[in-house]
Amino acid sequence: MQEQLSKRDPAKGELAMIEAIIEGSPEAVGVAVIRLNCGCHKMAAVDVNGEPASKIIMYRDQAESICDQCKTDNGDYMRVTQQFIHWKTPAPSKMTQKNIQEKVLGKAEHPSN
């Protein structure tokens, strides 16, 4: 049991970083999270208009700094494995969420479109 408690859960680390970004960004309605194939993350708070509400923060769980590849290419979009917005509670309306997501992360292409 003690061994399990000493291990850091990456999801908890990511959530802690999201909460810290929201706390430091009073106008934020959410945090854009971009996960890269190297294990690094890019995050930034967004406001109700889909504009930045904080600086972009790059971090890597359980590391003192981001990886060398991210230091070189600043987390190139070609290495993105997952991206989403973590909404602050209470979350904006579904329509507002959709508009912000499209503005911040781009419009997703779906096979049915």
Phi, psi and omega in degrees: 000315180300320180298319179296322181291333182279341179280135178276134176270119182305325179297322178291321178297317178296316179296321178297320179293319178300313180299320179295320178295315179298316180300324181274001183228084186303330181273002182290140171251352179183177179232124174284129181240125178238119180260134182253159184293350179268351182101353177278162180230144170244134182218149174202143176286149176233148178264183186296341178264003181080016178267156178299136177242007176200172172285161174285131180246129176247136178207167178223129180304139175055034178224152179284334179206174178289168184287165181298324180296318178292326177297327180279312187250007178058033178072056184311138183299339179291345180258010180290131177253333181201143176213143181196172174244127175269115186275140174287148178266132356285140181286153175295171179301159180302321180294317178296318178301315180299314181297317179295315180301315180296321180291318186276315187254350181095162181275124181285139175270128179244142180304331183281350180274000000 
